[in-house]
Every structure is written in structure tokens, then in C-alpha cells.
Amino acid sequence: MNTRQTSQRGRGAFTLVEVMVTIAIASVVCLATIASLSWSLQFQALQQQRMGAVAILQREMEEIRQELHPDLIGTRESWLDDNRTPDNPGDDIPCNLIMTLYHADGTPFASGETPATHERITIELTLTWIPPGAKFQLAEGGSGRIMHETLMTTLVPR
């Protein structure tokens, strides 16, 4: 009878191995959750940058549609604003705005060439930037990313 009481009493407690396995499983689940939240925040920041890039491209495209300036062809610097802190220009992201004009047959305009009146042209605007944190990866030979957003339209200059 004494053996029976010991067996029944031992079934109500967890062994050390069971506790260790449970802690390991809980740790893996917690780490996966934290990694998922971290990725989600990075993805959200990148999407916000992409929306800002598209806004810059749309604004530039509207200015070009109003009055085409051939001297804008080429690359110029711009800034991708961080909308969370508009009063702090120190956290804005430098970017390059590249404007390319194409003839109706798809060949790019030569440097200094201007479109003829009533010639159908295609305008391509591309904004490139390096997301924050990726600068150090690129400098150290890592696998940093360069982001690109492109907007194209066709128009006929007046």
C-alpha cells in the first residue's frame, strides 16, 4: 500500500525534464514572436518610405506635365521626408531623382536634346535611396539594399 501512495503522489508533479522542455518551447515561441514584431516594424518603415517616394515622383511628374523643362533631364538630389518628425530634417533620407526622356520608338534622348513640338515622348522618373541602417551594411561590404521607385507617363509637349 505504501508503494501505491507514492505512485499516485508522484503523478501530480512535473519532472525536471518536462519543465525544461516546456521552457525551451516557450522560449522559441517568444523569440519567434519578437522576431515577427521586429520584421513588421521594419516593413512598416520601408512602406512609409516607399509611399513618400511615390508622393515625390507624383509631385515631380505633375510639374513636368505642366511645363516640360529639358534641363531637368539627368540625376539630381532630393530628400525623402520622415513624416513622423517633420520638424527634424536630420532624420530625412537623401535620395536621387533620375529623369529620363524616351522618343516614341523607345530610344532615350541624348544629353542636351530637347523634344520636338508635338512629338510623343515617354518620361521616366526614378527615385533611389538607401534605407536607414543599410548604409553601414553597404560600407562594410554587406548586403545592403538600394530601393527604387519608378513612375512613367507618355505626353506630347505643346
PLY file of the C-alpha trace (Angstrom):
ply
format ascii 1.0
element vertex 158
property float x
property float y
property float z
element edge 157
property int vertex1
property int vertex2
end_header
0.00 0.00 0.00
2.86 2.32 0.62
4.12 1.83 -2.94
0.74 2.72 -4.31
0.56 6.02 -2.41
4.00 7.03 -3.67
2.99 6.35 -7.28
-0.16 8.41 -7.02
1.61 11.25 -5.30
4.37 11.35 -7.97
1.88 11.72 -10.83
0.73 15.16 -9.67
4.14 16.85 -10.15
6.22 17.63 -13.27
9.65 16.18 -13.75
12.67 18.38 -14.35
12.84 17.22 -17.99
9.21 18.22 -18.60
9.82 21.66 -17.10
12.97 22.16 -19.22
11.16 21.13 -22.43
8.28 23.50 -21.64
10.69 26.38 -21.01
12.52 25.64 -24.28
9.26 25.60 -26.25
8.08 28.84 -24.59
11.44 30.48 -25.37
11.23 29.53 -29.05
7.67 30.88 -29.26
8.69 34.16 -27.56
11.71 34.62 -29.83
9.60 33.94 -32.92
7.04 36.49 -31.76
9.71 39.13 -31.11
11.34 38.47 -34.50
7.96 38.76 -36.20
7.23 42.09 -34.49
10.68 43.41 -35.41
10.21 42.44 -39.06
6.77 44.02 -39.04
8.17 47.35 -37.78
10.93 47.33 -40.39
8.41 46.52 -43.13
6.14 49.34 -41.98
9.04 51.84 -42.03
10.02 50.71 -45.53
6.43 51.02 -46.78
6.26 54.53 -45.35
9.46 55.40 -47.24
8.01 53.94 -50.43
4.82 55.99 -50.04
6.95 59.12 -49.58
8.94 58.23 -52.70
5.78 57.78 -54.76
4.49 61.13 -53.49
7.73 62.84 -54.59
7.51 61.16 -58.01
3.87 62.16 -58.49
4.61 65.77 -57.50
7.56 65.94 -59.90
5.53 64.33 -62.69
2.76 66.89 -62.28
5.28 69.72 -62.51
6.73 68.17 -65.67
3.26 67.76 -67.21
2.53 71.44 -66.57
5.73 72.60 -68.22
8.45 70.30 -69.54
11.93 71.54 -68.75
14.55 69.57 -70.69
17.24 70.88 -68.35
15.79 68.59 -65.67
16.94 65.52 -67.59
19.51 63.54 -65.62
20.07 62.97 -61.92
19.54 65.40 -59.09
19.40 65.04 -55.33
16.22 65.11 -53.33
15.12 64.27 -49.79
12.72 61.60 -48.62
10.98 63.19 -45.64
10.38 61.24 -42.47
6.73 62.11 -41.85
6.85 61.15 -38.20
9.07 64.13 -37.35
8.55 66.89 -39.92
10.33 69.46 -37.73
13.54 67.41 -37.68
15.28 67.48 -41.08
18.16 65.48 -39.61
16.26 62.23 -39.99
15.31 62.77 -43.64
16.74 60.30 -46.14
18.84 61.57 -49.07
17.79 60.15 -52.43
18.47 60.58 -56.14
15.77 61.59 -58.59
16.57 60.45 -62.13
14.58 61.79 -65.10
14.90 60.07 -68.46
13.06 61.00 -71.67
12.41 58.50 -74.45
11.42 59.07 -78.08
8.29 57.37 -79.43
10.46 54.50 -80.69
11.85 53.90 -77.18
15.34 55.33 -77.65
16.49 57.67 -74.87
17.11 61.33 -75.53
20.75 62.34 -75.86
22.24 64.75 -73.36
21.06 68.28 -74.15
18.49 67.09 -76.72
15.04 68.65 -76.42
11.77 67.13 -77.59
10.24 68.48 -80.77
6.84 70.13 -80.59
4.03 67.57 -80.86
6.44 64.62 -80.59
5.11 61.89 -78.32
7.62 61.22 -75.57
7.80 58.92 -72.57
9.01 60.32 -69.27
10.52 58.02 -66.68
11.16 59.26 -63.15
13.10 57.01 -60.80
13.82 57.70 -57.15
16.58 55.68 -55.48
17.51 55.67 -51.80
19.25 53.55 -49.20
17.01 52.75 -46.22
18.40 53.78 -42.81
20.68 51.15 -41.34
21.58 49.77 -44.77
24.30 52.43 -45.24
26.55 50.66 -42.77
25.89 47.29 -44.36
26.97 48.66 -47.75
30.09 50.34 -46.33
31.18 47.11 -44.68
30.68 45.08 -47.85
27.41 43.63 -46.62
24.19 43.01 -48.47
22.54 46.41 -48.02
19.64 47.32 -50.29
19.15 50.21 -52.63
15.45 50.92 -53.05
13.92 52.09 -56.35
10.52 53.51 -57.21
9.72 54.37 -60.83
6.87 56.32 -62.41
6.35 56.59 -66.19
3.97 58.55 -68.37
3.59 59.50 -72.01
2.81 63.02 -73.19
3.03 65.32 -76.17
4.79 68.67 -75.49
2.98 71.75 -76.77
0 1
1 2
2 3
3 4
4 5
5 6
6 7
7 8
8 9
9 10
10 11
11 12
12 13
13 14
14 15
15 16
16 17
17 18
18 19
19 20
20 21
21 22
22 23
23 24
24 25
25 26
26 27
27 28
28 29
29 30
30 31
31 32
32 33
33 34
34 35
35 36
36 37
37 38
38 39
39 40
40 41
41 42
42 43
43 44
44 45
45 46
46 47
47 48
48 49
49 50
50 51
51 52
52 53
53 54
54 55
55 56
56 57
57 58
58 59
59 60
60 61
61 62
62 63
63 64
64 65
65 66
66 67
67 68
68 69
69 70
70 71
71 72
72 73
73 74
74 75
75 76
76 77
77 78
78 79
79 80
80 81
81 82
82 83
83 84
84 85
85 86
86 87
87 88
88 89
89 90
90 91
91 92
92 93
93 94
94 95
95 96
96 97
97 98
98 99
99 100
100 101
101 102
102 103
103 104
104 105
105 106
106 107
107 108
108 109
109 110
110 111
111 112
112 113
113 114
114 115
115 116
116 117
117 118
118 119
119 120
120 121
121 122
122 123
123 124
124 125
125 126
126 127
127 128
128 129
129 130
130 131
131 132
132 133
133 134
134 135
135 136
136 137
137 138
138 139
139 140
140 141
141 142
142 143
143 144
144 145
145 146
146 147
147 148
148 149
149 150
150 151
151 152
152 153
153 154
154 155
155 156
156 157
